[in-house]
Amino acid sequence: MQRDRERIERWYAARGFHSTKVRDIRVTPSQASQEDILESNNDHPICQRLSNNEGCEVEITFVIEEGIQTIIQEIAVRGLEKLPPKIRSELFEALLLKTGDGFDEAFYDESSEAMRNVLGHHGYARAEIKREARINRIAAKAWVVFEIEPGPICVFGKVSIGGAKYLPQAPIRAAAGIEKGSRYDNKALHDAQRAIRELGPFSAVTIELQIPEKGKSVDVHIQVTPAREQSVAFGFGVQGGQIDTPSESISVPQWDVHLLGRYRHRNLLGGMRELTIEDQPRMIFQQRFPGPETPRFGNTIQTELRQPGFLEARTTGIANASHSYGPDPYDFFFRHRIDTELALERSFLQGILFTRFALRNSLYFVPSGEERFDGTAPPSDSMLTFPRANHTT
């Protein structure tokens, strides 16, 4: 409880309430424990029961005197005379602390880090930010000073890659897009990390910097952890549900028992080509769950091949195909549906915009003898080819 008292007071102080005190800690047995204590007839039943590990339950109340929050009187940023006006303005915008607001250590720390990121974006890899917060606990006032030493504008140096194992390094280096001799930019590092992850076969990607004490060249080490080159997964399930239409959700008189098998190769024939094959054989019951009558066999198989670095370093080329034999989702007669697609995927604006453009073909045909639920004939066979483009932000 003493440790909790110290933690509570420290947490309040970090939020700027420097005069907060835990004035009292009240310990009372729970109602059930009080009844047991009355029956025990011991002089100090709580202590005895706790020491004997007999499970006496107590309620603990911390009584807090919160006080008032420390208010920031002045924020000074020094060392700006060495920087262009545009960067000065961005540094002030990065400050999360404002004069007249309550002092908060989290905003104090984050302001320092945000200003360091602004300087790093403009090439100042060796920037140092010293800070000081003077607190008058009695008057509940604070004065904050940030002292900036930007250092020289740096450039990227050697780029090394580690941990690739069975994967080629060339696509990793190309996706990173960090060129030796170009101006240092921490946003370019974040963008490189994201682009490498989007290549697909990695479980982790980290970027380490070697910032020199002297000089302007910053070496970059990219450490990757590949996922297993090949994997096989199996599953089993029971599925039922509903169809969502534009106006309502319709309960489906259908359920199935299915198996699921998936094979994945993350470096097919080299070049980080990722092949995925998935098959789902189904026993389909066209009654409401758990109606077991007249099951029919269905199956869905799909395959996808992804090629990172297609056409250019950060574009992924995709070819996929699928065949589904089973009930139509609206009229429930069995049909074949074959879909094929060729697509390109790419992120822009440092991952803010994700785009995909595809050319898709759908072939739909019905075996002879199939009928709708109402006994009418199903639609005729059809084939449709169409482009599809979408983006997310």
C-alpha positions, -999 to 999 in steps of 0.1 A, spaced: 0 0 0 29 23 7 42 17 -29 7 24 -42 7 57 -22 40 67 -39 27 57 -73 -5 77 -70 14 108 -59 40 104 -86 13 100 -113 -5 132 -102 29 150 -102 35 139 -138 1 155 -147 12 187 -130 -5 183 -96 26 187 -76 9 193 -42 -13 162 -44 -11 140 -13 -26 107 -3 -40 118 31 -53 85 43 -56 48 34 -86 31 48 -88 -7 51 -121 -23 60 -131 -60 57 -158 -69 32 -192 -78 45 -186 -115 44 -153 -111 61 -169 -90 89 -193 -118 96 -164 -143 98 -145 -119 121 -174 -116 146 -175 -154 148 -137 -157 153 -136 -138 186 -100 -128 180 -86 -95 192 -69 -88 159 -88 -110 134 -78 -92 102 -41 -95 109 -44 -131 121 -66 -142 91 -43 -125 66 -11 -140 82 -27 -174 81 -37 -171 45 -73 -177 53 -86 -154 26 -99 -125 45 -112 -100 19 -108 -62 26 -117 -30 8 -90 -4 5 -98 33 0 -72 59 -8 -82 94 3 -66 120 -20 -61 157 -16 -57 167 -52 -47 204 -49 -43 226 -79 -25 220 -112 8 238 -120 3 263 -148 29 271 -175 40 307 -173 65 308 -202 79 285 -229 113 295 -244 129 279 -274 166 289 -279 190 282 -307 165 291 -335 188 317 -350 208 290 -367 177 277 -386 156 290 -416 123 307 -408 103 277 -422 119 253 -398 114 276 -369 77 278 -376 75 240 -378 93 237 -345 68 259 -327 39 240 -343 54 208 -329 51 220 -293 23 203 -274 28 225 -244 12 259 -244 15 289 -221 -14 291 -197 -20 253 -199 -14 229 -171 21 213 -171 21 177 -181 53 156 -183 39 135 -212 34 166 -234 68 178 -222 85 146 -234 65 144 -266 72 181 -275 109 174 -273 105 143 -295 83 161 -320 108 189 -325 136 163 -330 114 147 -357 110 181 -374 148 186 -374 154 150 -386 130 156 -415 151 185 -427 184 166 -425 196 174 -390 204 139 -379 228 150 -352 204 175 -336 204 178 -298 176 192 -277 183 200 -241 153 209 -219 146 223 -185 114 227 -165 115 249 -134 86 242 -111 75 264 -82 54 240 -62 41 266 -37 30 290 -64 20 262 -88 38 278 -117 62 263 -143 88 278 -167 99 256 -196 131 260 -218 141 240 -249 177 246 -260 183 234 -296 217 226 -312 208 215 -347 243 205 -359 251 200 -396 227 189 -424 236 152 -429 234 127 -458 227 90 -460 258 69 -460 262 31 -465 230 10 -465 234 -25 -452 209 -54 -449 210 -82 -424 189 -113 -417 175 -118 -452 184 -156 -451 168 -173 -481 155 -140 -496 174 -118 -521 186 -84 -509 181 -65 -542 143 -61 -538 147 -50 -502 173 -24 -512 151 -12 -541 119 -9 -519 138 10 -493 147 37 -519 175 52 -497 203 64 -519 238 70 -506 246 107 -506 210 119 -505 199 143 -477 191 126 -445 153 125 -438 137 105 -410 104 104 -429 122 86 -457 133 60 -431 97 54 -419 86 52 -455 114 26 -463 104 5 -433 67 5 -444 76 -3 -481 98 -33 -470 71 -47 -449 47 -45 -478 70 -68 -498 52 -95 -479 76 -122 -466 88 -105 -434 76 -110 -398 96 -80 -386 115 -51 -402 137 -27 -381 160 1 -392 191 11 -372 211 42 -376 248 48 -370 249 86 -364 285 98 -362 298 121 -334 316 140 -361 309 142 -399 277 143 -419 273 107 -432 247 85 -415 250 48 -422 217 28 -423 213 -9 -413 181 -27 -423 174 -58 -402 147 -81 -415 132 -113 -401 117 -135 -428 87 -156 -420 89 -193 -428 96 -199 -465 69 -225 -468 39 -232 -446 9 -255 -446 -23 -250 -425 -54 -271 -420 -87 -263 -404 -122 -275 -398 -154 -255 -393 -191 -252 -394 -206 -222 -412 -241 -206 -413 -253 -171 -414 -271 -144 -433 -270 -124 -465 -267 -86 -462 -287 -68 -489 -289 -30 -493 -322 -30 -474 -321 -58 -449 -303 -89 -436 -318 -122 -447 -314 -154 -427 -300 -181 -450 -317 -216 -450 -283 -232 -454 -253 -243 -434 -222 -264 -441 -194 -284 -426 -161 -277 -443 -124 -284 -442 -98 -258 -450 -63 -263 -464 -38 -236 -472 -3 -238 -487 20 -208 -490 55 -203 -505 71 -170 -499 99 -172 -523 87 -192 -553 115 -195 -579 133 -166 -561 125 -129 -563 101 -130 -533 72 -144 -554 45 -155 -530 22 -183 -540 -9 -191 -520 -32 -220 -527 -63 -225 -506 -90 -252 -509 -123 -255 -489 -143 -287 -496 -178 -284 -481 -208 -306 -472 -237 -282 -478 -271 -287 -461 -299 -265 -476 -320 -263 -445 -318 -241 -414 -292 -252 -389 -289 -280 -378 -311 -296 -404 -291 -327 -416 -311 -338 -447 -297 -343 -483 -263 -328 -481 -246 -318 -513 -209 -315 -520 -194 -281 -528 -159 -268 -531 -140 -235 -534 -104 -234 -545 -84 -202 -551 -48 -194 -559 -28 -162 -559 6 -152 -571 22 -120 -559 53 -104 -574 68 -75 -554 88 -50 -574 67 -55 -605 74 -28 -631 90 -7 -604 104 -12 -568 72 -5 -548 45 -19 -571 32 -54 -565 19 -74 -594 -9 -99 -586 -25 -128 -605 -53 -148 -589 -79 -173 -599 -107 -191 -581 -133 -217 -588 -164 -221 -567 -190 -249 -570 -219 -244 -546 -252 -227 -541 -259 -192 -555 -261 -169 -525 -295 -156 -534 -314 -183 -552 -296 -213 -538 -293 -234 -570 -259 -249 -575 -236 -232 -601 -200 -229 -611 -182 -196 -609 -147 -190 -622 -130 -157 -614 -96 -145 -627 -79 -113 -620 -47 -93 -629 -40 -65 -605 -14 -39 -595 -11 -26 -559 9 4 -546 11 28 -518 17 66 -522 23 96 -499 43 75 -474 15 50 -470 -14 74 -466 -29 64 -499 -32 27 -510 -43 20 -545 -53 -11 -565 -62 -14 -601 -74 -47 -616 -89 -63 -647 -113 -90 -636 -131 -118 -655 -161 -137 -641 -175 -168 -658 -208 -181 -644 -225 -213 -656 -252 -236 -643 -252 -275 -646 -283 -289 -663 -312 -299 -640 -307 -271 -615 -338 -251 -603 -345 -222 -580 -362 -228 -547 -395 -218 -563 -390 -243 -592 -383 -218 -619 -353 -220 -642 -320 -204 -631 -304 -177 -652 -284 -186 -682 -247 -189 -684 -228 -156 -685 -193 -141 -687 -183 -106 -676 -150 -88 -680 -145 -54 -662 -119 -32 -647 -119 -25 -610 -100 3 -592 -102 12 -555 -82 32 -530 -80 36 -492 -66 63 -471 
